[in-house]
Amino acid sequence: MLDKITEEIAHFVGFLHMSVEDARMREGYREFSYETSSKHLDTPPVHLTDFSAPYEFVGFDPGLRYHSPPPDLWPAHGKPGRVDGISANNNDSVDPVQAVIHPTAPAGTVFTPSLTNFVPPELDPPGSLANHFSQGIVLSDNDYASVGGHGLTFNPAPIDSDDVLEAAHEVVAHSPLGDLDRPGTTEEIISVVETVIDQLNGATGVGEHVQQFIRNDTIDGIYVNGELVEEAPDIAAHYSFDENEVENASASNTWISGDGSVGIDVSVEIEAGGNTLVNNAVLKSMWTGGTVTAVVGDHIEVNAVIQTNAIWDLDAVAPSAQQWLQDGENKLFNIATFERIDAADEEASASGQFPSFWSVAEIKGDLMIVNWLEQFTFMSDNDIGIFSASRSTSSIVTGDNFGMNHVAAFELGFAYDLIIVGGSVYDGNIINQTNILFDNDVVGATGRFQTTGEATISSSSNLLWNQASIVNIGGADRFDSLPQCYLDAANAFADDKAELSRDVLSDDAFAGLQGVRVLYISGDLLSLNYIRQTNILGDSDQIALAMDAIAPQLGANWSVLTGSNALLNNASILDLDSLGKTYVGGEQYSQETLYQAEFISQHPDFGFPGAGALVNEAVLFLDDTMLTPAGHAAELAGCIPAEYDGHANDGVNGMIGY
């Protein structure tokens, strides 16, 4: 074994010798290469491949105007031919050649007799697509808490969730769009689209709760609580999912005085609200589209956004605690965006070259693209509690629940140059959003309750947020009557004759193409995107503040939070209608509707009794004469209502999800 220094010297000398040997090898290799003859080596000629990059990268282009260089099977390798008098190489000196159908080629394949080995590529038709999403959350978190040495019982009547649901039904009844049955057949899809149109046409949009009601052929822009704005508000400015994180979790609640005694920060923190309900859905339906769409029948389109926010926030705070009330306002937002992206290629090639071949993908029957999404959350957080401060730091959390439904679907299919629909087109995009919050809180106090410490009571500061966006790819002015040449082509395809006339192939939309990719649908084209989102929260808490019966803590700090709930709905639909022109042989109907409503209850008798009556019925304290051990134990044993002994009350929370 070598010592460390000797080993390092050996390594250094070894590396030095290796460097010398490398130099010698390079010198010997050069002499070898000079003396070696390469005449006996058979070196094939070098073929340099031409390389060009004529296309530049640009930003997002929904028009999909890029056309890749044609494959080797598209160009004609024999005598150029023409289809119905259109030259394959735009050379008018070439004699016309009648196009025929090759007996072994797929249906719709067209070529000239001089191209006996030419077979255009086969096209795959898109299949029908149907997604049905159903997400639901039902959470019951009706807690009872008794903290501290107050020696009292608190036995108010619990809030019944049936009252919440009954009032919710009254709100939903004002919506211009009723319940829709989930479609399972093409006839049911058509019925849903027609039902939506009839219901929205019959709606008046009258009522003081209505912020905006627009029904027109097209709607464009961003609407916030009924007002047209330039920019939609950002939810991050009003709510943060990280706002409830404890920043100083390691902070101590004790301190040491000058005489060495240990002190404790005496405080009571009660969080009976702070619930968050979220429904989030993103649908991007780009299953199929064409530069030119020829519809023999009708073209029916409906886009609708229905948004409703409803809140009951009638709080009753004891007069002795009114000075501690520090409430922010409730914030209610209805945000709707309608946008259209015109994907027509305004920079189409102006050259005289038009396609001479076409290939067809055929669908016998209807083509369906359906996304049906329903998200529902019902949460009950009606807490009951009586609290007093002891020589400790108390933190009681009976709320702070979180429920979220989320769906994201991206459907990317096939693009064609020409889509021929033998039937009709039914296109629908509907978003229906509802938030309903009951936050009627009671914060009472015993006659002896007092504190010289800091105290805050927050019973409001709720956020209700509906945000919806419908973006259609395809201009609103893309429609025109069906030309005779396209009608003849549709009739030919219906008779199993896949023929395109010269008038069709010479459409400016096909200029510069060598071949046309055709999708033929013998039946109807049905596209339906439906999103319904509903949040219902009952957070009517009943809190009683009391003093410790043995050692009252007059300097305790108090924090009571019974509001600060967030009900959030967000939905977005991106729908591909057309990449260019749409010709319609029948009726062309378009309807877009925006409905925004806001219910803010000012009447205590709507869903709940009056605030004063609620205080008298809910808060019941025993006097000091009943604080004997036997009487106290007997009363304490019955402080939890009998109906809470079953599955509806588990002490902390209960949850059923499906």
ABEGO torsion letter per residue (X at the ends): XBBAAAAAAAAAAAAAAAAAAAAAAAAAAAAAAAABBAAABBBBBBBBBBBBBABBBBBBBAAGABBBBBBAAABBABBBBBBGGBBAAGBAABBBBBBBBBAABBBGBBBBAABAABBBBBBBBBBBBBBBBBBBBBBBBBBBBBBEAAGBBBBBBBBBAAAAAAAAAAAAAABABBBBBBBABAAAAAAAAAAAAAAAAABAGBEAABABBBBBABBBEBBBGGBBBABBBBAAAABBAAAABBABAABBABBBBAAGBBBBBBBBBBBABGBBBBBBBBBBBBABBBABBBBABBBBBBBBBBBBBBBBBBBBBBAAAAAABBBBBBBBBBBBBBBBBBABBAABBABABBBABBBBBBBBEBBBBBBBBBBBBBBBBBBBBBBBBBBBBBBBBABGBBBBBBBBBBBBBBBBABBBBABBBBBBBBBBBBBBBBBBBBBBBBAABBBABBBBBBABGBBBBBBBBBBBBEBAAABBBBBAAAAAAAAAAAAGBBBBBAAAAABAAABGBABBBBBBBABBBBBBBBBBBBBBBBBBBBBBBBBBAABBBAABBBBBBABGBBBBBBBBBBBBABABBBBBABBBBBBBBBBBBBBBBABAABGBBBAAAAAAAABBBBBAAAABAAAAAAAAAAABBAAAABAABAGABBBBBX
